[in-house]
Amino acid sequence: MNRKNLRSDQRGQSMAEFLVAMAVLLPLFLAVAYAGRYSDVQQAAVQASRYAAFQTALAPGAQTDNQIEDQMRARFFLHGGRNGGKIQSSDTASGQTGSATSPAWRDLAGGNLLNSPNDVRLTWGTAALSAGPGGQAMDLVVRSAGKRYEPGRVAQVEVTMANKLDLSSNSPSPLKIAAATAAVGNSLNSGGSRSTRDAAATIVPLSKIPSGLNTALDWVFFLFEPYGPELGCIKPDVVPTRRLDGTQNAGGCL
C-alpha cells in the first residue's frame, strides 16, 4: 500500500467516524434543548396545581371548579406579558390558542409545543386526614366549635404537549406532563366577626345565660369592678381607642 492510498483510507475512516458520532450526538443535542422546555412546563404545572389546591381549600365555594381551571390556565399557561404582567380577577383563557403561550414553549421550527390552553386539564381528588392521635385531637377541637374538618382536596394538573423527544416515529404519541398538590383548609378559620362569635359561643356558651341571671351577675361584677366583663358579650377582635382610654363602652356586642 503506497502513501497516497493510506491518506485516502484515513480520510474515509474519519468521515465514517464523524457520521457515526453525529448520529449519536445530534439527537442528544436536540433532547437537551427540548428537555429545558419541558422542564419549564413541569414547573408551571407544579405551581398551577398548588394554586388550584389552595384556592379551593382556603376559600371553598368562592369559585366553581371550572372557574378555577380557567383562571389557572390563564395565569400559568399563557404569556406572562398579557395585561401588562398584572393578575386580574377577570383572567380567562377562553378563546386563546397555543400562540398565546410562553415563547419558550416552541419547537426548533417555531411551532407550538402546547397547541391550546385547553390541553391543560384540572381534575380533583380527595385526601383523607390523619386518623392518628393528632388528627383525632384536632377533630375534637374543631367539633367543639361546631365545625368539622373537611377532607383535603387534591388538584391534579395534566398538560398534553407535542412530543419532540420520541424520534422513532413521524407521529409520536403526545407527551403528558403532570403535577398534583393536596391541601386542606383550617376548619377553625373565621368568615368574619360574627362567625368567630358563633364558634366562641359554642365553646364557651356564656351567651346562653338567661337574660335575668345575666343582669344579676352584671350587678355583682359591678360592685367589684365597674368596667368588668360583660357576660355573653363577644366583641370584634379589634381594640377600640376608647377601650385603651379605660372608658366603659368598648363598642357594641356582636
N, C-alpha and C positions, 0 to 999 in steps of 0.2 A: 504494500500500500504506500503510495507516494504522499508527500506532504500536502499537495493540493486536495486529494481525496479526503485526507484526515480533517482538514479545515471544513470541508463541506459536510462531513458526518457530524462534526461538533455543532455546526450551525443548525442542522436538522434536529439534533438532540436538544439544544437549547430551546428551539421553537416548541418542541413537544412538551418539555417541562413547563414552559410558560403557559401553554394551553391547559395543561393539567392543573396547574396552580390557580389559574383564573376560574376554572370550572368549580374549584372548591371555595375560593375566596370571594368571588363575586356574589354568590347567594348569601354568604356570611355578611358582607358589607351591606347588602340590601336589608338583611334581617336586623342588623343593628339600627339602621335608620328607622325602620318601622317599629322596632321594639320601644324606642323612645316615644313614638306617637301613641302606641297602645298603652304604655305606662302612664302617660298623661291622662288618657281617658279613664284608666283604672282609678287614678286619684280623684278624678271628677265624680266617678261612681261612688267612691267611698264617702266623699263629702255630701253627695246628694242623698245617700241613704241615711246619713246622720241628720241631715236637715229634716227629712221626712219623718224619721222616728221621733225626734224631739218635738217637732211641730205638733204631732198628734198626741204625744204623751203629756206635754206641758199645757196644751190648750185643746183638750178633747172637745170635739163638737164645733169648734170655731170655724173649721173648713171641712168640706167633704173630701173623701179620698181622691176624687177626680180633680178637685181644685188644687190639692197638694201636689198631685202628679204633674199638673200643667205648670205650676209655678216652679217645681223642681226642674223640669225640662228647660224652662226659660232662664233660670238663674245659674244653672250649672252646665248646660249643654249648648247654649247659644253664645255668640260672640260677646265677650265682656265689654266691648265698647259701645253697645247699644244704650240708649237713654243717657249718654254721657257717662257711662260707667256706674250709674246710680240704680239701686234696687227700688222698685216701686211696687205698691200693693196691687197694681193692675198688670203686673208682669204676666205674659202669656206666650206660649209657643205655638198657639193656633195659627195655622196658615204658613208657618215657616218651613223652609226646606234645608237641605244639607249645606247649601251655600251660606246660610246664616250661622253656621257653627264656627268654632275656632279655626283660623287659618292654619294652625299647626296640625289639624286633623285632615290632611290632604295626602294623597299618594304622590309618588315622584312625578307623575304626569299632571298633577293639579286636580285630580278627581276627588270627590268626597269619600272619605272613609266611612262617615256616618251619613247615610243618604237622607235621613229625615229625623227630626226630634221625636217623631212618633215611634222610632225604632228603640227608644228608651222606655222600658216598661217598669212600672212600680207595682209590686204585689205585696200583700200583707200576711203576716203570720202572728202567732201569739207565743209568748214566753212565760212559762209558769214561774211564779216567785218561789223563793226558797221555802221548803217545808221544815227546815231545821228550827232550833230554839230561837234564833234571831228573827226568822220570819214569823214565827208564832207570836213572839213578844210584840213585834211591830203591828201585827194584825190585831192584837188585843188593844193596843193603844189607839189604833185607828177606829176600831169599832166602838171604843168608849166615847169617842167624839161623834158617834152617829154616822160615821162614814165607812167606806170599805176600800180595800186595795184592789184596784183593777189589775188584771193580768198585763204584763208588759206587751208591747207591740213590736213586731219585727218588720222593719222596712227592707224589702229585697229589691234592689235595682239591677236590671239586666239590660245591657247595651249590645245591640246586634250591629256588627260592622262588617265592611268588606274585608275579606281575609287575604292579605298580601304575604303572609308567611308561608302558605302552602303553595310551593312551586311545582308540585307534582301533577297539577290539573289546570286546565284552562278556565274552569269554572268551579273553584273550590267552594266548599260549604262555608256559610257565614261564620265569622268569629264572634263568640259571645263573651263579654266581659261582665262580671257580676260582683256585687258587694252587698253586704247586709249589716244592719245595725239594730240592736234591741234596746229599747228604752222604756222606762216606767216612770210615771209621774208620781210625785209625793201626794198621797191622798189627803194629807193634812194641809195642803195648800188652800189658801183662802180666796174666795171670789170677791172679797171686799169686806168692809167693816161689819156688815150685817151677817155675812157668812161666818166670820170669826165669832160674833156674838152667839150665833146658834150653836156652834161647836163648843164654845166655852160654857154655855148654859147646860149643855148635855153632860159635860164632865163635872162641873160644879153647879148643881141645879138650884142656886140661891134665888134665881129669878122665879122659881116655882113657889116661893113662900107666899102664903095668903097675904093680901094687902093689909088686913087688920093687924096681923102679927108683925108684919114688916114695919108698920107705923110705930108700934110699941117698941120694937127694937131700935128704931131710929132715935127715939127719945132717950132710951137707955144709953146709947152711944153718945148722944149729945151732951149728957151730963159729964162725961169724962173727956170727950174730945169734940168740940163744936164743929170742927171740919172733918169729922171722921168718915168712915166708909159709908157708902150708900148701898145697902144690901140689894142684890138683884139688879143693880145698875151696871151695865157694861158700856164703856165708852171707847171711842176710836183710839187706836194706838198712836195718838199724837198728843203731845203735852201742850195745851194752850198757854199763851203768855200769862193770862190771869192766874193759871194754876201755879206757875212759878212765883207769882207775887204773893201767894198764900191766901188769896181770896177764896170765898166759899164755893162759888159756882165755877166748875171746871168744864162747862159745856154740857149739852143735853145728853140724856141717855139714848141709846140706840133702841 
